[in-house]
Amino acid sequence: MPPDSFHNVGFMDAPAPPNSDNSDASRHVSALVVTRRPGDVDDVVSAIEAQVYEAKSISVISAANAHSNIGPGIKSFASVADALGALSAKVAFVWIVDQDARPRPDALAALVSTADQIDASVVGSKILRADAPEELISVGEATDIFGHPYSGLEAGERDQEQYDVIRDVAYVESASMLVRRDLAIGLGGLDPLVPYLASGLDFCQRARLAGGRVVVAPTSEVLYEGFRGDRSSTWREQAGRIRSMLKVYEAVTLLWAIPTLLLIGLVTAIYWSFNARPFALVDWGRAWLWNVLHFGSTLTERARARRSRQAGDAELFRYQIRGSVEMNGLAAQFGSIIQDDADDDEQDLDQLFSQSSAVWHRPGLVASTVGVAYVAVLTRSLWSDGMPSVGFTLPLADHAYDVLRAYAGGWNLGGLGSGQPMPPAVGATAIVQFVTRSSAPLAATAMTIGAATLAIGGTVRLLRRLGIGQIPRYAASIIVVAGPAATVIGSLGYWPALLAMGTLPWALAAVLEPFPAGWRSRLGRLARIALAVAWAAAMVPPLVLLPAIFGLIWAVARRDLGPAGRGLLVSGLGVPFLFPWLAAVDLSSIFTGGEPIRFDMSWVSIVGILVAGSAVLTSATGAALRTGGLGAILAALGAFAARSGSLGSGLDLTVAGGVTAGIGFALIVGAALDGKKASENAGAVRSSIVTLGIVGAALALLFTFGLLPEGRAGLPADDYGSSLAFASSRADPHGPDRLLLVGPADQLPGEVYRLEDGTAYRLVSGPVPTFAQAWLPEPKLGDQALASALNRLAEDVELRPGESMVPFGVRWIVFTDPEMGGTAGVILDRSLRSQLDLRPLQQLDATVFETEMPAPRAVTDDGKPWTYGLADYQGEAQQGTVLIKENADSRWGPGTWSQDQWSNRVDASDGFVEFGGVGVFRLMARLVGALLLMVVLLALWGRQPVERRDQ
Amino acid sequence: MKRLSVIIVVVALGASAAVLNPPADLDPGIVETVQVDATDADIDPRFFFCPWALADGVNDTSVSGLSRSRTDYLISLPFNGEMSTLGKREIQNDRATSIEISSLQPVGESSAIVEFGLGPAGADVLAAGNGLAAADVCPSELPDVWHVGGGSTADGDRLTLRLFNPFLDVARVDLTVVSELGAEAATGFEGVSIPARSTKTIDIGAVLPGRQSLSIFVDNVDGAVIPALVRGSGGDVAVWSGVGESDTWELPLTVDGGLTGSIILTNSSILPVEFSIDVFSTQAEVSTPVTGGIEGPGQTVIPLADLGEATYGARITGDGPFGAVVVGVAQDARAAMAGVRNPSSQWILPGVNVEPGAEYRMWVLNTGVDTVVVSYGSSGGTVDGQLEVAAGAVASVDLSDLGAAGLIVEAASPFSVAWSVIDVPGVGYVAGIPVVGTGTGG
């Protein structure tokens, strides 16, 4: 009988061999133990010797111990090829066993039985964890086209014989594989250059292309020691897979598969570099480099494989899954970040999707994808057109480092400047821009879209912690970014609030979550919480208190002090990041400073939420009632704060109120949508009310579609980006001078000063105001002088207004809306139309006047202008002084400084002038920077990698 | 119970939020802001706009200024969008100075901006010699609607309207012309555009010939202009700038140099204005008031002969805002002057005696109930003479012997002042310039 004409001679459920004493009538099997590291092989040899189906010989493949006797009757070879060459012709099968494998006594019998039964060329075993024998590692596996293994197993999945069926698979692990002797000899055995997983894959693929059949025999069980969840991610495994591809695929397949793999590998490596695998990018590079270095041997092996090739690539494709396992894993990882959807009690979305691939196995990911798609539509104009420039939505400065320098105890860039620190939002956005090394427009857009995405994810997480079902929480999360509160805040152009919404729900969710076990995880969690609350507080400082308030409310509701304590802790974690700004402001001004927003929601926009809230409060039970009650309190409290401007509340507090109300609305809607679940056994009346609540929630969700047509995440259209573009084109060689903007406050960038009659005006650095200029410091001498000059313009009809503006470095006066600028605004506009030294610029969106004479913000004694560059001035070094038209501060230097009325006069001999900085603020900023770096590292270090389910 | 507590808290907070008023709107809407009337705003008295000056090789114009402060005196001549020429000199306090326009622009008519570094100050233009005596005060106000009454295109009179836009924005004005025929319907009077820093001249005689009496209202639609009428006959011209509206006007000077005078009252509104004229003479007797009405929009011409033979001054009061001009006409002479709105206790008369060959006379009207003693001087606060003016009387004094360009006239009580210049046959009337901030009376 030829060695390749095996027939079914047994039955799989009874793996007992046809002849247990392994007589000559049975197939002779020779066992080859493959070693990959130094160490004894006694355990595996013992396991082989204990087999009920006796192996005729046992050989150990070990380069170190080649040709030495390891044990009685055990031979040693340097390579599998050597061992195969020494086999007796009587040997029908070669049983390749890994050094770490511990086959059960009947494992070989089952393999031989299966091979005979279905005429298979390669038969693999079911692999179980040696340290947890009930957990599955592999029952034969599929791959994607790139050779990445896909087991289809959940992490830690128990063996309940659910996969115990003989089937063809893409490959079996080389822990235990029975191979026809002639096939093994023809293929040269395992590739010694590739590691464990890749060697099995490589051999099985070559076997299949040679016409062999690769199956798994689950009744053959092998325990495996030293299992690691990330074993397929090592650089050696990556390199092995690439080598395997190069060996087996036809050229036309390689033509597209290799570049694609290169790209996918890069993307995933970048991602994993920031998520639990800091050296992923290095591994990726090493894998490709290794293949370059071994390209010659790869070509040799490829030629060898082609000689025995009986089938095309299509034969391999039959056992591969579509797409990329790595990309699917990445998407799954992303989904798990957005929400940990391992709900035991939630299967509603699960039912919507059949078991197909890994991605669609995860309902949370599907919902996340829908959420991301919603955000994409909500923000599509931002992608294409960039951020509008309106209100507090102002472009970031081109040079983030300069802004950071100004933030860290440098010169406040608002108005005529000050040594007062800028708000933390300026520093936070500059850090993001600096770290990502991206352009200012891209950074701003990415932050906006990222915040919207994070807001949805965080709200989902928050609602989940509150016990709300999956579909309701995903639906309700939209309310945070597109509900009535977000609409109002967005329409005011208050960009920092939109950014704050990104992490605030995460911070609130942390209040509800018990801390994980283990110091590493705990520190990591704390670090991530600190980042979340710090970001939200940096954008809207009063929000630092919200977790504490939130925790207190929840503690009262649950009669449990835990949330209150966690809330205080979460709030406390955010406080340090408010320095140095916090050290310089009057604490009461945090709540009363700045002009309050007009938080006017239309009744139409909130009628759905009112109905939903009423229904939840009156008829819901359980988690829905708790969540709805919490949401209602937050919404009411937030709305009260947001509308308390007439009680003396300032900008930040009213904005914080608006954001809080938005979170509350989302909780109400989530609770209303989830109310039905808890009211299944309720009476007809209560059930009807709950249904009414669902209708209300649906109405609220319907309202969110109102923001989609414009695609700007609710932000208004651009106000300054185009209307102030003239400043660039009309600038003198020393650069754009300042612009004085007059008009309604909501049409001016950032904070405003007002004339005595209430007319709002704003001084900005040309060519366009940046985000760092959004907030104004406390007015100083220069600001008072400017106000006096403007009052004179408004009251006395100054006929040379340009002359009065030049001392402030103002080259242009811009009326954003001459008809709406207040009494003085109207007079200003009319008087400026009847004056002698301001030239009106025609064909512009706004009414613009330009001074006839130059108005540099820094000028030497002999009238030469100096160039401005984010709080620094440069020019030709010369004798005499240069007048710096910033608020007087003795720290301007480095030359001799003197005060000139409200401005600065500095020795011009150095050729540059800069603000020396405020030492204590600079120190604080550096400490906060160090703390931030530490927290980021802790957050990365403490992040437990999500065990990939495809392993 | 817990549910009820939550409901109570939520309802209480929500209701409070709902009833809270939004922060006060600090940006009033247009309905509120249109109430602002720029006419009421005080123009910086450092700037004066002279819509007419002449330098034609034969005649020259002196642009005279007088400031109560030691300061810079600057003349600019906006032309074709540019500041073509500048004249600058320093003047001492309470002293006048003048710059010949020919030294800045040799040929032709021009308009000028006179600027003082500090006020109070005033500026006049005066062209005298060779039978020409034309003078005008340079306005410093910028009303929305200008009244320029007293024109004529009959009997060979040349009449041109000058629209001076000294500013850096294009101005657009609507002109309403009324004559003895009523409102004129000539085309080209609406939306007249005047480029920045330039002067537009409209030959009214060519458009509306043969009108005995003709007044113009200049309505600033965009920007602002300063209008002036130039009326000439023979070798003499009269030039007078427009004025804004007022309920009361005083005319300290109605007739001099043998001219036949008329008072022209103008009303730019739709509603008619009823007026009353008090006539003053040198005998300190106030005649019986003359009353009448001005159709709106329209004009009323009142020959001085109808008011009394010895009329030298007048006060006109109306039940609504209107304009007032006095015009004097002789065979070869024309003179005109807008009234002054209110009496003041201090007046500036730049340009007096600037042309030594002419005769100069100051006219003082005292509409108060007490006699006033008016002091006048031309040099750094020194008093060159005094003039006692009885209550309700007009008094005049010949200034030709003073020899200084410009006068400061002041008294303890408010009064009104004008002056005349005669260079036979030419005659010119000029109103005084009240010092802003000093006591005024009704």
Interface residues (C-beta under 8 A of the other chain):
Chain A: A557 E595 P596 R598 F599 D600 G613 L617 T618 L625 G629 A632 I633 A635 A636 L637 A639 F640 A642 R643 S644 G645 S646 L647 P744 A745 D746 R754 G758 A760 E795 D796 V797 E798 L799 E819 M820 G821 G822 T823 G825 V826 I827 R830 S831 R833 S834 Q835 L836 D837 L838 R839 P840 F849 E852
Chain B: K2 R3 V6 I7 V9 V10 V11 A12 L13 G14 S16 A17 A18 L20 N21 P22 P23 A24 L26 D27 P28 G29 I30 E32 T33 V34 Q35 V36 A38 A41 D42 I43 D44 R46 F47 I113 L142 P166 F167 L168 D169 D222 G223 A224
